[in-house]
Amino acid sequence: MDEFGPVQMLVVGFDDANFQGEILPELRRLRERDVIRLIDLVVVEKDAAGDITSVEVSDLSEEEAAEFGAIAGALVGLGADGSEGMEEDAIAGAEAAEDGVFGDELVWSVADAIPFGSTAAVALIEHRWAIPLRDAIRRAGGVTTADAWVHPEDLIAAGAALRA
């Protein structure tokens, strides 16, 4: 598990997608600098007629995807059934990752959730930059008690609420 950094699930919707070839190059740039690793990215488009098109991209090799799936499965099993469920869910997670971490079920779930004529992207992004920081905190005896992303929009909303 120490080989993996914290993983963020990012879901982005596009009502009127204006893709100009900027997003994937930026993800590649961050990957080349070892800032992030794209565990899985699924982009789902539903056209005006309801036809679905999807694309899946990952930085993980088959072996890394299986390892990630096994770790995620083991952690889910540990939480659900204790140590007895850990091994079984690790095997299931590794096998499920053979077809991409997300798989077809997510594509259809996203397709059902988005309106006609729109696009959505779901990404699992590993924050590689955080691994040395996490390790330094552990060596100092620290443990994470909470974490959250605070977006500029959240701060604007907080300021507006204070004014009200």
Buried (B, 14 or more C-beta within 10 A) or exposed (E): EEEBBBBBEEEEEBEEBEEEEEBEEEBEEBBEEEBBBBBBBBBBBBEEEEEBEBEBBBBBEEEBBBBBBBBBBBBBBBEEEEEEBBBEBBBBBBEBBEEBBBBEEBBEEBBEEBEEBBBBBBBBBBBBBBBEEBEEEEEEEEEEEEEEEEEEEEEEEEEEEEEE
